[in-house]
Structures are given as structure tokens and as C-alpha cells.
Amino acid sequence: GGSGDVFVVGYEGPDDPNDPHNWSYWQRIPCTLLIAAIGCVVGLASAIDSSALPQAAAEFGVSEVVESMATGLFLVGFGAGALFAGPISETVGRNPVYIVTLAIFMCFVLGSALAPNIETQLTMRFFAGLFGSTPLTCAGGSISDLWSPLERVFSFAIFANAAFTGPLLGPVMGGFIAEYLDWHWVDWITLIISGVVLALVFFFQPETYPPILLKWKAAHLRELTGDPRYRAEIEVREESLAHRLKRALYRPFLLTAREPIIILVALYLTVIYIILFTFLDGYTYIFTLPHHLSQGLTGLCFLGIILGLCGASALVPLIYSWAKRDLALLQSRAVAAGRDPASARLPPEFRLWYSMLGGSLAIPISIFWMAWTTSSSISLWSPLAASVLFGYGILCVFITCYQYIIDAYETYAASALASITLIRYFAAGGMTIAGIPFYQNEGVAYTLTILACLSCLLVPVPYVFYRYGPAIRAKSKYAIKSG
């Protein structure tokens, strides 16, 4: 397309300081922390209302199952919003999407805080989730913009910790807010924290998406030289913004329908998230009722899972050392074969080590453990210890899946993540609502046992991907074949 009479503008070699990969650590680490902060605050918003179920249900005159739809619809909104945020960020850049969606998200959180009835609250929560989904898809792309595959071993762990700490910190804060303040303060606190994060992103977060940076560079060269032939790669076809957006929005559906990797990882994460959110639904039945804890103390029990997240982060130095060793070996082989050592790259299957080092196995063990130690005759510390192991396992699986997709798709990472986000959050939203009747009818022991048995079926998945991943990628049109 286009006239064909162009100078395609790119980076001035691998060490170009305009390439975000070459920015100093003092630039890239704050960028990563701000992305993690966005993930944390929207995660907090997704769960903080769940701690105020009794008070909210009483004020609106509905059952707790109906009020739980406030959390369920927020998660459904997460899934739906992912279809738009990721692809749009690959068209207009990361920052416009972060800033605009976070501002609109805050408007709907405000609407939820002021809601006069259950219908308004549920509507506001759905749209808050819709616009709060940005970090679930764009963050992976942003981290890919900033860090090399080797550096993502530790940089992605920062975001993953924040993304999971948010939904767990929500009940910790929400329990005490609902117990000692008006329950509406769960939304007011969310609004305040979101405002602080938005201000930091607006003033301090630079654009990181390479095609947009090169578009700006091309515009600068056209201005300096007066020559209209300087074009960035995304400008060569001379397509309108509307046309590029249309193609970008179509991409997640295309990936979901045609890419074996996307389909398999989406199914895997969907089952994992069904287990996760059904499990989190049960804290009232696991801790509050048997041990007669208050709302605030029940919220504190989520700290056990947060502690487990730190355990998963402890694997980062070990896996980073393995990554350096394997990359050096691949580079030496490239030199021996007469190729550029910079072309050597770790295969995406390397990311599976988080799950293979006990992560996938820790989930069923921890749920079985908790299932049969929730009796009032057994110390509270036993199910709390089980929750630590659960936190370790769930973060290992999350890091594995997200990094595998980022490494396999890189340029289209945001669109690929949108595909798997849609499916798993639709399922998670439904299980958040259905989980309460499960615990009420089947009891804690049998509900958790069913979840544990389901998670046992998933234990071999990382090992199967490690063995057959290259063959699966070879059959994928958009995935990286090398490595």
C-alpha cells in the first residue's frame, strides 16, 4: 500500500538510546513500577467490595448472592474491556490508553460509591471493570517494550506481584472499612488511590511503544528536512487511524480462532481462575464461621496468600541465573555457526520453569490441605499455612502463562493477552456469583475437594508444554518460531 516512495525510519542500530530497551535502569524501573501500580489499584477495586457484602446487601434489600454480582460483573467487565484496550494500545500507544481508561474507570467507581440502588451499583461496577481492564492486557506489552527477554525474568515478576497483591489487599482493607466505617468507603478509598496513581502516570510515565516512538521520530525528520518521504513502518501504507483501529480490534478474535497456543493457554488459565475465585469466595466459610472471626480479621487472612506470592518471587534469582547460562550457550552456538550472537534468544518454553518448580503442584496440595483443616477443632494456623502454599502456586502459574504468551508473540503481546483475558474473566465472574451457593449447599470440605481434584488435572500441563511447545508454535501463524 501507499506510494512506495519512502524512507522507512527505524532505530540507529541495536544501541540506539531512543529504543526503550536501551534506557537506563533509572528510567525503566520507575516505568515498570507505575505499570504495576495501575495493575494493583484495579485489582484492589475488583475485590474490595466483596468484603462489604453483608452491609451492602442489607442497605439495598437484596441477598448476599445478588450483591456478589457487584464483584462478578466487575470481572466480566475486565474480560470485555480487554478486547479493546490491548489492540488500541498497539495503534495509538500505551500512554493514551492508560490515562484515558483510568480516568473513565474512576468516574464509574464514583458512580458506584453514590449508587442509590442495586441496579445502579451493578451497572457502575460492570463499566468500572470494562475500563479498568487496561493493565491486564497492555502491561505485558509495556514490559515487552522496556525489557529484553532475559531482563523480563525479574521485571515481569514486579508486575505479577502487584497484579495479584491488589485483589488480595482489597479484602484486607475492605474488611476493616466495612466493620468500622460506612461501607461506601470501600469505593471512596479506591477512588482516592486511583487518583494518586493516575496523577503519577500522567506526569511521569513516558510512551514506550516502539512503533509510536518511531512515528514521532519520522515526523521530526520530516519537519527538519522538509522531505515527506520519511515514514515510520506503521505509516508506510498511509492507512487512516480508523482503518488501523479496525484491524487491531479484529486481531484478538483472529488470534483466538487460529492460534493453538492462545486456545490452549486460555483454557488452562480459565480453569485456574475458576479455581482461584471460587476458592477466594469461601473465606467467610473457611475462617469467619468456624473460628468466629470479625470481618476485619477475616480480611487479614488473605495476607497468607500475599506471603506465598513472595515465595514465588524468591525463584527469580535462580531462574535468572539459569536464563543467563542458557542464553550464553545459545550465543556461543550462534557464533560457531557464523550467525550474529544478538540473534540468539531463549525459547518461550523457558518461562515454564516457574510452574515446573512446584507451582502447578502447590495448588491442589494447598486446597486439599485447607479443605480438611477448616474445622473449629483445628488450629486456625493450619488453613493459613495452606493459603501461603496456594499463593506460591497461583503466582508461579500466572507468571508462566503471561511470560510464555509475551515471548511467543512480542509485537502482538497485548492482543494475545486480550484473547486469554476475555475467556478467563468471563468464567471467573460467573464463579464469583455461583461460589457462595456452592459453599452453602456442599460445605467447605467438599467444595474445596472438588476444586483440588480439578486442579490435579492441570498439574501436567506445564510439562506437556515444555515438551511439545516448539511443535505447537510451529503451527501458529503469528507466534515466534525460533528458540
C-alpha positions as CSV (number, residue, x, y, z in Angstrom):
1,G,0.0,0.0,0.0
2,G,0.9,3.7,-0.3
3,S,3.2,5.3,-2.9
4,G,6.2,3.1,-2.1
5,D,8.5,6.2,-2.4
6,V,9.5,6.3,1.3
7,F,12.5,6.2,3.7
8,V,11.4,3.8,6.4
9,V,12.5,5.2,9.8
10,G,13.9,2.8,12.3
11,Y,16.4,2.7,15.2
12,E,20.0,3.6,14.6
13,G,21.3,0.2,15.4
14,P,20.9,-2.1,18.5
15,D,22.3,0.6,20.9
16,D,20.1,3.5,19.8
17,P,19.3,5.4,23.1
18,N,15.8,6.1,21.8
19,D,14.9,2.4,21.9
20,P,13.2,1.9,25.3
21,H,15.3,-1.3,25.7
22,N,18.4,0.9,25.9
23,W,17.0,3.3,28.5
24,S,18.8,3.3,31.8
25,Y,17.5,1.3,34.8
26,W,16.7,4.6,36.5
27,Q,14.2,5.2,33.7
28,R,12.8,1.7,33.1
29,I,12.3,0.7,36.7
30,P,10.0,3.6,37.6
31,C,8.1,3.0,34.4
32,T,7.6,-0.7,35.4
33,L,6.6,0.3,39.0
34,L,3.9,2.7,37.6
35,I,2.5,-0.1,35.3
36,A,2.5,-2.3,38.4
37,A,0.7,0.4,40.4
38,I,-2.1,0.5,37.8
39,G,-2.4,-3.3,38.0
40,C,-2.5,-3.2,41.7
41,V,-5.2,-0.5,42.0
42,V,-7.7,-2.0,39.5
43,G,-7.1,-5.4,41.2
44,L,-7.8,-3.9,44.5
45,A,-11.0,-2.4,43.1
46,S,-12.1,-5.8,41.8
47,A,-12.2,-7.4,45.3
48,I,-12.6,-4.6,47.9
49,D,-16.4,-4.5,47.6
50,S,-16.6,-8.3,48.3
51,S,-15.7,-7.5,52.0
52,A,-18.8,-5.3,52.4
53,L,-21.3,-7.9,51.1
54,P,-23.5,-8.0,54.3
55,Q,-23.7,-4.3,54.7
56,A,-24.3,-3.5,51.0
57,A,-26.9,-6.3,50.7
58,A,-28.8,-5.0,53.8
59,E,-28.8,-1.4,52.5
60,F,-30.2,-2.4,49.1
61,G,-32.6,-5.1,50.5
62,V,-31.1,-8.0,48.5
63,S,-29.5,-11.3,49.3
64,E,-25.7,-11.6,49.5
65,V,-25.7,-13.7,46.3
66,V,-27.3,-10.8,44.4
67,E,-24.8,-8.3,45.9
68,S,-22.0,-10.6,45.0
69,M,-22.8,-9.7,41.4
70,A,-21.1,-6.4,42.0
71,T,-17.8,-8.3,42.1
72,G,-18.8,-10.8,39.4
73,L,-19.9,-8.1,36.9
74,F,-16.7,-6.2,37.6
75,L,-14.7,-9.3,36.5
76,V,-16.9,-9.8,33.4
77,G,-16.2,-6.1,32.6
78,F,-12.5,-6.9,32.9
79,G,-12.8,-9.6,30.3
80,A,-14.9,-7.5,27.9
81,G,-12.6,-4.4,28.2
82,A,-9.5,-6.4,27.4
83,L,-10.7,-6.9,23.8
84,F,-10.4,-3.1,23.2
85,A,-7.6,-1.9,25.5
86,G,-4.8,-4.2,24.2
87,P,-5.4,-3.7,20.4
88,I,-5.9,0.0,20.7
89,S,-2.6,0.4,22.6
90,E,-1.0,-1.3,19.6
91,T,-2.4,1.5,17.4
92,V,-2.2,4.8,19.4
93,G,0.4,3.9,22.0
94,R,0.3,2.7,25.6
95,N,0.0,6.0,27.5
96,P,-3.2,7.3,25.9
97,V,-4.9,4.1,26.8
98,Y,-3.6,4.0,30.4
99,I,-4.6,7.6,31.1
100,V,-8.0,7.7,29.4
101,T,-9.2,4.4,30.6
102,L,-8.0,5.0,34.2
103,A,-9.8,8.4,34.3
104,I,-13.1,6.8,33.0
105,F,-12.6,3.9,35.4
106,M,-12.6,6.5,38.3
107,C,-15.8,8.0,37.1
108,F,-17.6,4.7,37.3
109,V,-16.1,4.0,40.8
110,L,-17.5,7.3,41.8
111,G,-20.9,6.3,40.4
112,S,-20.7,3.0,42.4
113,A,-20.0,5.0,45.6
114,L,-23.1,7.2,45.0
115,A,-25.4,4.4,43.7
116,P,-28.9,4.8,45.3
117,N,-29.9,1.2,44.4
118,I,-28.6,-2.2,43.4
119,E,-29.3,-1.8,39.7
120,T,-27.2,1.4,39.5
121,Q,-24.4,-0.2,41.6
122,L,-24.2,-3.3,39.4
123,T,-24.1,-1.1,36.2
124,M,-21.4,1.1,37.6
125,R,-19.3,-1.9,38.7
126,F,-19.5,-3.5,35.2
127,F,-18.3,-0.4,33.5
128,A,-15.6,0.2,36.1
129,G,-14.3,-3.3,35.2
130,L,-14.7,-2.6,31.5
131,F,-12.4,0.5,31.7
132,G,-10.2,-1.0,34.4
133,S,-9.0,-3.9,32.3
134,T,-6.1,-2.0,30.7
135,P,-3.2,-3.4,32.8
136,L,-4.4,-7.0,32.2
137,T,-3.5,-6.7,28.5
138,C,-1.4,-3.6,28.0
139,A,1.0,-4.2,30.9
140,G,2.5,-7.3,29.2
141,G,3.1,-5.2,26.1
142,S,4.6,-2.3,28.0
143,I,7.0,-4.6,29.8
144,S,8.0,-6.2,26.5
145,D,8.6,-2.7,25.2
146,L,11.0,-1.9,28.1
147,W,12.9,-5.1,28.8
148,S,14.7,-7.8,26.9
149,P,13.6,-11.4,27.2
150,L,16.4,-12.0,29.7
151,E,15.5,-9.0,31.8
152,R,11.8,-9.9,31.8
153,V,12.7,-12.7,34.2
154,F,12.8,-10.2,37.0
155,S,10.9,-7.2,35.6
156,F,7.6,-9.2,34.9
157,A,7.7,-10.6,38.4
158,I,7.3,-7.0,39.7
159,F,4.1,-6.5,37.8
160,A,2.8,-10.0,38.6
161,N,3.2,-9.5,42.3
162,A,1.3,-6.2,42.1
163,A,-1.4,-7.6,39.9
164,F,-2.1,-10.4,42.5
165,T,-1.5,-8.3,45.6
166,G,-4.3,-5.9,44.6
167,P,-7.2,-8.4,44.7
168,L,-5.8,-9.8,47.9
169,L,-5.2,-6.4,49.5
170,G,-8.8,-5.4,48.7
171,P,-10.4,-7.8,51.3
172,V,-7.7,-6.9,53.9
173,M,-8.6,-3.2,53.6
174,G,-12.3,-3.7,52.9
175,G,-12.9,-5.9,55.9
176,F,-11.9,-3.2,58.4
177,I,-13.6,-0.4,56.3
178,A,-16.9,-2.3,56.3
179,E,-16.6,-3.1,60.0
180,Y,-15.6,0.3,61.4
181,L,-16.7,2.8,58.7
182,D,-19.7,3.3,56.3
183,W,-19.3,0.5,53.7
184,H,-19.4,3.1,50.9
185,W,-15.9,4.0,51.9
186,V,-14.6,0.9,50.0
187,D,-15.3,2.8,46.8
188,W,-14.1,6.2,48.2
189,I,-10.8,4.7,49.2
190,T,-10.5,3.0,45.8
191,L,-11.2,6.4,44.2
192,I,-8.5,8.2,46.2
193,I,-5.8,5.6,45.5
194,S,-6.7,5.6,41.8
195,G,-6.4,9.4,41.6
196,V,-2.9,9.3,43.0
197,V,-1.9,6.6,40.5
198,L,-3.5,8.5,37.6
199,A,-1.6,11.7,38.5
200,L,1.7,9.8,38.7
201,V,1.1,8.1,35.3
202,F,0.0,11.4,33.7
203,F,3.1,13.4,34.8
204,F,5.8,10.8,34.9
205,Q,5.1,7.8,32.6
206,P,6.8,8.2,29.1
207,E,5.4,6.5,26.0
208,T,7.1,3.1,25.4
209,Y,5.5,1.6,22.3
210,P,8.3,1.4,19.6
211,P,6.1,2.0,16.5
212,I,4.7,5.2,18.0
213,L,8.1,6.4,19.1
214,L,9.4,5.8,15.5
215,K,6.3,7.6,14.2
216,W,7.3,10.6,16.2
217,K,10.9,10.3,15.0
218,A,9.7,10.2,11.4
219,A,7.5,13.3,11.9
220,H,10.6,15.1,13.4
221,L,12.7,14.1,10.4
222,R,10.0,15.4,8.0
223,E,10.0,18.7,9.9
224,L,13.8,19.0,9.9
225,T,14.3,18.1,6.3
226,G,11.0,19.1,4.6
227,D,11.1,15.7,2.9
228,P,7.7,13.9,3.2
229,R,9.3,10.5,2.4
230,Y,10.4,9.9,5.9
231,R,7.9,7.4,7.3
232,A,7.7,5.1,10.3
233,E,6.7,1.5,9.4
234,I,3.1,2.0,10.6
235,E,2.8,5.0,8.2
236,V,4.1,3.3,5.1
237,R,0.6,2.1,4.0
238,E,-0.9,5.5,4.6
239,E,-3.9,4.0,6.3
240,S,-6.2,6.1,8.3
241,L,-6.4,5.8,12.1
242,A,-9.9,4.3,11.8
243,H,-8.7,1.6,9.4
244,R,-5.8,0.7,11.7
245,L,-8.0,0.5,14.7
246,K,-10.5,-1.7,12.9
247,R,-7.7,-4.1,12.0
248,A,-6.3,-4.0,15.6
249,L,-9.7,-4.7,17.2
250,Y,-10.2,-7.7,14.9
251,R,-6.8,-9.2,15.8
252,P,-7.8,-10.7,19.2
253,F,-10.6,-12.7,17.6
254,L,-8.3,-13.8,14.9
255,L,-5.7,-15.0,17.4
256,T,-8.3,-16.8,19.5
257,A,-9.7,-18.6,16.5
258,R,-6.5,-19.6,14.7
259,E,-3.6,-19.8,17.2
260,P,-3.2,-23.1,19.1
261,I,-1.1,-21.5,21.8
262,I,-3.8,-18.9,22.6
263,I,-6.5,-21.5,22.7
264,L,-4.6,-23.9,25.0
265,V,-3.3,-21.2,27.4
266,A,-6.8,-19.6,27.5
267,L,-8.4,-22.9,28.5
268,Y,-5.6,-23.6,31.1
269,L,-5.9,-20.1,32.7
270,T,-9.7,-20.3,32.6
271,V,-9.8,-23.4,34.8
272,I,-7.1,-21.9,37.1
273,Y,-9.2,-18.7,37.5
274,I,-12.4,-20.7,38.2
275,I,-10.5,-22.4,41.0
276,L,-9.0,-19.2,42.2
277,F,-12.1,-17.1,42.5
278,T,-14.3,-20.0,43.8
279,F,-11.6,-20.5,46.4
280,L,-11.5,-16.8,47.4
281,D,-15.3,-16.8,47.7
282,G,-15.0,-19.3,50.6
283,Y,-13.0,-17.3,53.1
284,T,-16.2,-16.4,55.1
285,Y,-16.9,-20.2,55.4
286,I,-13.3,-21.2,55.9
287,F,-12.4,-18.6,58.6
288,T,-15.2,-16.4,59.7
289,L,-17.8,-19.1,60.7
290,P,-15.7,-21.9,62.2
291,H,-13.4,-19.5,64.1
292,H,-15.8,-16.7,64.8
293,L,-13.6,-14.0,63.3
294,S,-14.7,-10.5,62.6
295,Q,-14.9,-9.0,59.1
296,G,-11.6,-7.2,59.6
297,L,-9.7,-10.3,60.9
298,T,-11.1,-12.4,58.1
299,G,-9.7,-9.9,55.6
300,L,-6.3,-10.3,57.3
301,C,-6.3,-14.0,56.5
302,F,-5.7,-13.0,52.9
303,L,-2.2,-12.0,53.9
304,G,-1.3,-15.6,53.9
305,I,-1.7,-15.7,50.1
306,I,0.3,-12.5,49.8
307,L,3.1,-14.1,51.8
308,G,3.0,-17.0,49.3
309,L,3.5,-14.6,46.4
310,C,6.8,-13.5,48.0
311,G,7.8,-17.2,48.0
312,A,7.3,-17.4,44.2
313,S,9.3,-14.2,43.8
314,A,12.2,-16.0,45.6
315,L,12.6,-18.1,42.5
316,V,13.6,-15.1,40.4
317,P,17.3,-15.1,41.2
318,L,17.6,-18.9,40.5
319,I,15.7,-18.7,37.2
320,Y,17.6,-15.6,36.1
321,S,20.9,-17.4,36.6
322,W,19.7,-20.3,34.5
323,A,18.5,-17.8,31.8
324,K,21.9,-16.2,31.7
325,R,23.6,-19.6,31.4
326,D,21.3,-20.8,28.7
327,L,21.5,-17.6,26.7
328,A,25.3,-17.6,26.8
329,L,25.3,-21.1,25.4
330,L,22.9,-20.2,22.6
331,Q,25.0,-17.2,21.7
332,S,28.2,-19.3,21.6
333,R,26.4,-21.7,19.3
334,A,25.3,-18.8,17.1
335,V,29.0,-17.6,16.8
336,A,30.2,-21.1,15.9
337,A,27.5,-21.2,13.2
338,G,28.6,-17.8,11.8
339,R,25.5,-16.0,12.9
340,D,25.1,-12.8,14.9
341,P,25.1,-13.7,18.6
342,A,22.4,-11.0,19.1
343,S,20.0,-13.2,17.2
344,A,20.1,-15.9,19.9
345,R,17.1,-15.9,22.1
346,L,15.7,-18.1,24.9
347,P,12.7,-20.2,23.7
348,P,9.4,-19.2,25.3
349,E,9.3,-22.7,26.9
350,F,12.0,-21.5,29.3
351,R,9.3,-19.5,31.1
352,L,7.6,-22.7,32.2
353,W,10.1,-23.3,34.9
354,Y,8.1,-21.3,37.4
355,S,5.3,-23.8,37.2
356,M,7.5,-26.8,36.9
357,L,9.4,-25.9,40.1
358,G,6.3,-27.0,42.2
359,G,4.0,-24.2,41.2
360,S,1.3,-26.3,39.4
361,L,1.6,-29.0,42.1
362,A,1.3,-26.5,45.0
363,I,-2.3,-25.5,44.1
364,P,-4.0,-28.9,44.6
365,I,-1.9,-29.7,47.7
366,S,-2.8,-26.4,49.3
367,I,-6.6,-26.7,48.5
368,F,-6.7,-30.3,49.8
369,W,-4.9,-29.2,52.9
370,M,-7.3,-26.4,53.5
371,A,-10.4,-28.5,52.7
372,W,-9.9,-30.8,55.6
373,T,-8.4,-28.4,58.2
374,T,-11.2,-25.8,58.4
375,S,-12.9,-27.3,61.4
376,S,-13.2,-25.2,64.5
377,S,-11.4,-28.1,66.4
378,I,-8.2,-27.5,64.3
379,S,-5.9,-24.5,64.7
380,L,-6.6,-21.5,62.5
381,W,-2.9,-21.6,61.6
382,S,-3.3,-24.8,59.5
383,P,-5.5,-23.3,56.8
384,L,-3.5,-20.1,56.9
385,A,-0.3,-22.1,56.2
386,A,-2.2,-23.8,53.3
387,S,-3.0,-20.4,51.9
388,V,0.7,-19.5,51.8
389,L,1.3,-22.5,49.5
390,F,-1.7,-21.5,47.4
391,G,-0.2,-18.0,46.9
392,Y,3.1,-19.5,45.8
393,G,1.4,-21.8,43.2
394,I,-1.0,-19.3,41.7
395,L,1.7,-16.7,41.1
396,C,4.0,-19.3,39.5
397,V,1.3,-20.3,37.1
398,F,0.4,-16.7,36.3
399,I,4.0,-15.7,35.6
400,T,4.4,-18.8,33.4
401,C,1.4,-18.2,31.2
402,Y,1.8,-14.5,30.8
403,Q,5.5,-14.6,30.0
404,Y,5.1,-17.5,27.7
405,I,2.5,-15.5,25.7
406,I,4.6,-12.3,25.7
407,D,7.7,-14.2,24.5
408,A,5.8,-16.1,21.8
409,Y,4.0,-13.0,20.4
410,E,6.1,-10.0,21.4
411,T,4.8,-7.3,19.0
412,Y,1.2,-8.6,19.3
413,A,1.5,-9.5,23.0
414,A,-1.2,-7.1,24.1
415,S,-3.7,-8.6,21.5
416,A,-2.7,-12.1,22.5
417,L,-3.2,-11.3,26.2
418,A,-6.6,-9.8,25.4
419,S,-7.7,-13.1,24.0
420,I,-6.9,-15.1,27.1
421,T,-8.2,-12.4,29.4
422,L,-11.6,-12.3,27.9
423,I,-12.3,-16.0,28.3
424,R,-10.9,-16.5,31.9
425,Y,-12.5,-13.4,33.4
426,F,-15.9,-14.3,32.0
427,A,-15.6,-17.6,33.7
428,A,-14.2,-16.0,36.9
429,G,-17.1,-13.5,37.1
430,G,-19.6,-16.3,36.8
431,M,-17.9,-18.4,39.5
432,T,-17.8,-15.5,41.9
433,I,-21.6,-15.4,41.9
434,A,-22.0,-19.2,41.9
435,G,-19.4,-19.9,44.5
436,I,-21.5,-18.8,47.5
437,P,-24.3,-21.3,46.9
438,F,-21.7,-24.0,46.4
439,Y,-20.3,-23.5,49.9
440,Q,-23.7,-23.2,51.4
441,N,-25.0,-26.4,49.8
442,E,-21.9,-28.6,49.6
443,G,-20.0,-27.3,52.6
444,V,-16.3,-26.2,52.7
445,A,-14.7,-29.6,52.7
446,Y,-16.4,-31.0,49.6
447,T,-16.4,-27.7,47.6
448,L,-12.6,-27.3,48.1
449,T,-12.1,-31.1,47.4
450,I,-13.8,-30.7,44.1
451,L,-11.6,-27.7,43.3
452,A,-8.5,-29.6,44.3
453,C,-9.4,-32.6,42.1
454,L,-10.0,-30.2,39.2
455,S,-6.6,-28.6,39.8
456,C,-4.9,-32.0,39.9
457,L,-5.8,-32.5,36.2
458,L,-3.8,-29.4,35.4
459,V,-0.6,-30.4,37.1
460,P,1.0,-32.0,33.9
461,V,0.1,-29.0,31.6
462,P,3.4,-27.1,32.0
463,Y,5.5,-30.2,31.5
464,V,3.4,-31.1,28.3
465,F,4.0,-27.5,27.0
466,Y,7.7,-27.8,27.8
467,R,7.9,-30.9,25.7
468,Y,5.6,-30.0,22.8
469,G,5.7,-26.2,22.9
470,P,8.1,-25.8,19.9
471,A,5.8,-28.0,17.7
472,I,2.7,-26.0,18.8
473,R,4.4,-22.7,18.0
474,A,5.4,-24.1,14.6
475,K,1.7,-24.5,13.7
476,S,0.9,-20.9,14.9
477,K,1.0,-18.2,12.2
478,Y,1.8,-15.2,14.5
479,A,3.9,-16.9,17.1
480,I,7.7,-16.7,17.1
481,K,9.1,-19.9,15.5
482,S,12.7,-19.6,16.7
483,G,14.1,-20.6,20.1
